[in-house]
Amino acid sequence: MKNKKYIFSILLFLFLLFGTYYFILKNYSLNDFISSVKDCNPIYIFLAFCCLFLYVFFASFYLKRTFTYFGKKISWYQAFGYHFTEVYFSAITPSSLGGQPVQMVEMNKDNIPYRINSVVILLNSLLYKVALIFLAIFVAIFYSQEIFSQSPLFYWLVSLGFITTILVILLFASLIYSKKFIPKIASFLFWVGEKIHLLKNRKELEEKLLMAMKDYAACAEFTKKHPRVLIEGIFILLGQRLSLLSISFMIYLAFGLHSFHFFEIIAFQICITLASDFMPFPGGVVVSEGLLLQINQMIYGSLLATSSMILLRGISFYFIVIFSGFFYLWFHFKKRRKAVDL
């Protein structure tokens, strides 16, 4: 059953990939793309891949560093494996819901209990969103006029993305630090399950949850007493965000263009991220590609807009998703073989 679910998710991902690009590129010649890319400076294409590696490095370094604070040392191989697991399953599951749960399962198999890995992953999600908000505030202060003059739709999507990101941050903060939030939600769900006859031992389940929450709360409390965990995390994940966003600037330079400077290109990418994050999957994919094409027409001109979009998304999203899939399979099945051998 689980394999069928994954196969369906992969097929849905591929359908959206080809469907989106067919809709956007149906009047675009593949020869035009090849001709445009052939004229690109290979040095900057290489630097774009270097930025992608830095993105993976910062994400893995965050996991490795943060687990150390909780007394769990992991190898670089494990850190990369956990990150690629999250990237792959977030890409192939609706609304990116599958990444973190599968990541937690893989960590638990390596003797990192859920009470610890859940806090680390929630902190990761929280601080990654906080890093985006910091960058968005920078954009609003210095580049709002240039960016929001594009179209009313772009303005509203970015604004709604900013608001929903703030709400998600508050939700994650509540999940981590509120002692009553999770028990109340769980108690309500248990009550609903009992009413529709899905659960029989509601009291027993609530007692088990409360016992587990004591360990979870202790881990969360640790971060409040040791704010260095949060401060380091912010800087590491800012590095991760900027590394991914910098790919767009390298692609821009690869086409031999110099009209816009680094921070202007990054500012547009931050706004596209906010706007597409606001839309749930699969709408987020279509919005992201559509906005990217619209902004690229302004940055690159109509002749290079589509070529730049394909190259940018190919490196920063589709390449890393495909690579993550292969790495996850190696990481997962090697672990399974080791368990069988034992």
N, C-alpha and C positions, 0 to 999 in steps of 0.2 A: 504493500500500500504506500509506504513512504517513497519507494523508488518511482512509482507511478506519479506521485505528487511532484517529485523533482523533475521527472521527464516532462510533465505538463508545464511546469514553470519555465524550463529551458526552451520548450517549443514556443511558449508565449513570448519569451524574451526575443527569440529569433524572429517571430512574426512581427513584433513591434519594431524591431531593428529594420527589417527589410520593408515593412509597410510604411514606416516613417520616412525612410530614405527614398522610397518610390514616390511618395506624395511630394516630397520636397525636390527631388532630383529627376522627376519624370521628363522634364524638358531640358535636361543637362546632359551633355555628351561626355562619356567616359574619356574620350580622346582629349577633350579640353582639360580634364583633371590631370591626366598624365602629362600633358604638355606643360601645365602650370607647375606641377611638382618637380618636373625635370629641371626647371629654372631655379628651384630653391637652393639656397646655400646649405650644403650638407652639414656644415659645422653647427649651424643653429638647430638643425633637426636633431643632431647628436646631443646638443645642450638641452633640447626639449625632453629627450629621454633621460638625461641626467636629472632634470627637475622631477621627472616621474619617479626615479629611483629615490630622490630625497624625500618625496612624499611618502613612499613606502618605508623608508628608513625612520622618519620622524614618528610615523604611526607605530612601528614596531618598537622603537626606542621608548615611547610612552609606556607601552605595556611592560616592557622589561624593567624600566625604572620604577614604575608604580608598584608592581608586584613585590619589588625588593622592600618597599616600606612595610608591606604586610607579611614579611618574613618568607616570601616565596621567590626563589631564584629560578628564572627560566633562561634557556639558551636563546641565542639569536635565531636558531632554526625554529624553535617553538614560537618565538615572537612573530617571525615572518609567517609561520603557518597559521597562527590565530588571526593575523590581519588579513591574509588572503582568503581565509574562510569567511570572514565577515564581508569582504568586498564581493566575493562570488555569490553568496546567498542573498545579499542585499540586492544584487542586480537581477536575480532570477525569480525573486518572490514578490508578490504584490505589496505595494507601499513600503518596500524595503524591510519587511517585518521578519524575514527569516535569518538575517545575518547574525544578530546578537545571540538569539537562542542557540543556534548551532555552534557559534563561537564558545558559548558557556559550556555546552556539552563536551566539546573537544578539550577545554580546559579542565573540566571535571575528570575526564579520562586520565589526565596527567596529574591527578591528586591535588588539584587546586579546587577546594570546595566551593559550592555555589554561594555560600555566605560571603566569601571573599571575591570571587570573580564577578558576581553580580554588582557589587559596589564599584569595582574597578571599571566595568563596562558602562555602568550608569554615569560614573564620573567622566569617562571618556566622551560619552554622548553629550553630557552637560557642557563640558569645557570646550568641545569642538564647536558647539553652537555659540557659546560665549565668544570664542575667537572670531566667529563670523560676524557677530554683533559689533565687536570692537572695530573690525575692518569696515563694516557698514557705516558706523558713526563717522569714521575718517572720511569715507566717500561723501556722506551727507554734508560735512563741513566744507570740503574743498572742491567737490565736483558735481554737486547737485544740479546746477544750472545746465552744464553740458549734457548730463545724462538724462535728466527728466524732460528735456526739451524734445526728446525723440518722438514720443507718442503718449497720449493719455492712458492707453491700455498698459503700456510699459510702466508708467508711473504708479498706477493702481496695483498692478501685480507685485511690484517691488515693495510698495508700502504694506500690502497685505502679507507679503512674505516676511517682512520685518516684524510685524505685529505677531504673527503666528509663531515665529521663531522665539520671540520673547515669552509667549505663552508656553511653548514647549520647554524652555529653560526653567520656568517656574514649576512646571509639572515634574521635570527630572529632579529639581531641587527638593520638591515635596517628597518624591519617592525615596530620596536618599536620606533626608534629615528629619522628616516628620515621623514621629513615633506612632501616630494614630492613623495616618492616611492609608497605608497599605492594609493594616488589619481591618479598617472599616470597609474598604473596597472589597477585600477578600470575604469578609463576613456577609456582605450584601450578595456577592456571587454565590457563596455557599447556600444562603437562604433561598435564592432563586433556584439553584440546583435541587434543593430539597423540595421546593414547591412543585417543580415539574418532574419530580421523581427520578432525577439523575443521580442524586446523592442519598445515601442512607445514614451514614455516620457523621452528621454535620458537626456535632460537639467534638468528636475525636479529631476531626480535621482541623477545627479551629484551635484546639490545644496544641497540635503538632505545629501549626503555623506560628503560634505565639512563642513556642520553644525555639523555632528556627529564627524568628525575628529578633530574639535576644542576641544571637551571634551576629546577625546582620547589623543590628543597631550598634553593636560594639565596634564593628569595622567603620561604620559611618561616623561614629563619635571620634574615632581615631583621627579622621581627616580634619575635624574641627580643632582638635588639640595640637595637630601638626599641620598648620596651614601651608608649610613648605610643599606638601604634596600637591596642593591646588595651584600654588604659584608656579612651580616647575611645570605642572601640566599645562597651564595656560600658555607659557612660552614655547613649549614643545609643540603644542597643537596649532599655535600661530605659525610656527615654522612649517608644519604640515600643510596648512591652508595656503600659505604663500607659495610653497613649492608647487602645488597643483595649479594654482592660478598663474604662476610664472610661465607655464608651458605656452600659454596664449601669446605672451610677449616674444618668446623664442620663435614661434611660428610667424609672428608678424615680421620679425627681423629676417627670417629665412626667405621671405618674399622680396627682400631688399627695400622695405618701407621704413621711413623714419619720421613721419609727420607727428605721430603720437609718442609721448614718452611712456616710460614703464608704469608709472602710477595711474595714468589715464587708462591704459589697457586693462590693468588690474581692477580699476574701479568699475569698468563695464562688466567684467567677469563676475565680480562680487554681486552686482545687481541681478545678473542672469541667474546666479546661484540662488539668491533670495526668491526671485520670481518663480523659478522652477520647483524649489523646495515647497512652495506654498501649494502647488498642484499635486494631488495624489497620483501614484502610479496607476494606469499608464499615461495619464494626462501630463504628468511632469516631463516625460520623455519628449512628447510632442511639443510642449511649451518650450522646453530647453532648446531643442533643435530649431524651432521656429524663431525664437528670440535671438539665438546665436546668428542665424542667417540674416535677420533684420539688422542687428548691430554690425555684423561684418560688412554689410553693404555700405554702411556709413564709414567704417574704418578702412576697409580694403578697396572699396569701389565695387561696382557691379560685376566687373570681369573676374575678380579674384574672391568674391564673397563666398561662393559655394565651395571652391577648392580649399579655401582656408578653413571652412567649417568642417569639411570631411577630414582634413588632416588633423585639426585640433581634437575633434571628438574621437577620431581613430586612435590617437596616442593617449589622450587623457582619460578615456572611458573604455572603449571597446577592447583595446589592446590589453589593458590591465585586467579587465574582466575575464578575457579568454586565458591570459596567463595565470590568473588566480585560480581558475577552474582546474587547470592542469596541476598547479602546485598543490591545491587542496586534495585532489585525488591521490597524489603521491604521499602527502602528509597523512591523510586519513587511512589509506590502506597499508602503509608501512607500519602505522601504529597498530592496526588490526592484526597484521601478520606477527608483530612482536608479541601481542597478547596471546595469540594462538600458540606460539613457540614456547611461551612460559607455561 
